[in-house]
Amino acid sequence: MAFSKANEFNSELNELAQFAKAIAHPARIQILEHLATKDTCFCGDIVKELPLSQSTVSQHLKALKEAGLISGEVEAPAICYCINEAKMGKIYKQLRALFSKVCNC
C-alpha cells in the first residue's frame, strides 16, 4: 500500500488537488453546470439530465459533496442539492492565482 505525502504540501494545494479530483469526471462537471442554472435541485431532476442510473448519479453527488463543492439538505423523501458558492468562489480565486503564475494569460 502506497503512503500519501499530501500532508507534505500546504492546505491550499491540497484543496486545489481535491477540487481537481472532484471534477475529474464529465458527469460531475455536467452536474455542476446543471446546478448552476438552478437555485436548488433534487437528485431525481439531475438523473433526468444525465445518461446515468440514479445510483451512479448519487455516487457523483457524494464525491462533489465530500469535496465541499455542493451541499445537500434532506427534504423528505428526497435530498435537495445546491452549489456551495463560497467554496466555488474560493477555488476560483486559487485557480486564477495558479494560472497567472504558470501562463501569460
N, C-alpha and C positions, 0 to 999 in steps of 0.2 A: 504494500500500500504506500503510495507516494504521500509525502507530507507537504502541506501548503505553506508557502512562505509569504502569504498575503499579509500577515501581521508585520512583515518587514517594511511595508510601504505605508504611507500616511493615509489617513481616513478618507481624504478627498479622492485619492487614486483608487482606493478600494470601492468607494461609492460609484465612481465612473465605470469601473470594471463590472460591478453588479448591475448597473444600468445597461451596459452593452450586452451582458449575458441575458438580461431580461427581455431585450428587444431583438434577440438573435434568431427570431423565427418570424416569417412573414405573417402568420396568423396573429401574433401578438401586436405587430405593427398595425394590422388592419383593425384589431380590437381598439387600440388607442385612437386610430383615426375615426372609428365609429363613435367612440365615447366623446371625442372632441366636438361632435355635432349635436350632442345631447347634454342636458343637464344631469340626468341620471338615466340608467338603462338596466333592465332586468336581464339576467342570463339568457332567458328564452328568446329575447329580442336579438341578442348578439348571435345566438345559434342560427337564427334565420338569415343572418348576414354572411355567414361563413359556410364553406363546403365541408364542415366537420361535424362529428357527432357531439351531442351535449356533454358527454363525459370528457371528450378531448378539449372542448372549449373551456370547461371547468378547470382542467389542468393548466391551461394557458392563463386563465384568470387568476388562478392561485399563484403562478410564477410572477405575474405582474403585481399582485397584491403583496407578496413577500418582498419584492424589491421596493415597495412603497410608492409605486407609480400610480396605483389606483387604490380606492378604498371601497369597501362593500358593507352595506348595512342590511340587516335582516328585516324584511318587510313580509312577514309570513304570508304565504308559504314560500316566498322566493327571496333572493338577495338582489339588492339594487346597487349597481356599481357606478362609480364616477371617477374622473381623473383627479389625482391629488395635485392640484395646481401649484401649491407651494413647492413640492418636491420637483415637479417638472420645471418650474422656474429656476430652481437652484441648479439642476442638471444642465439646463440651457446655458446659464452663465458659465458653468465649469467647462462645457464643450466649446463655447465661444473663446474662452481663455486658452484652451488647449489648441484649437485651430489657429488662433492668431500667433501662437508660438511656432507652429510647425509648417505653416504655409504663408505665402504672400497674398492673402485674400482679405 
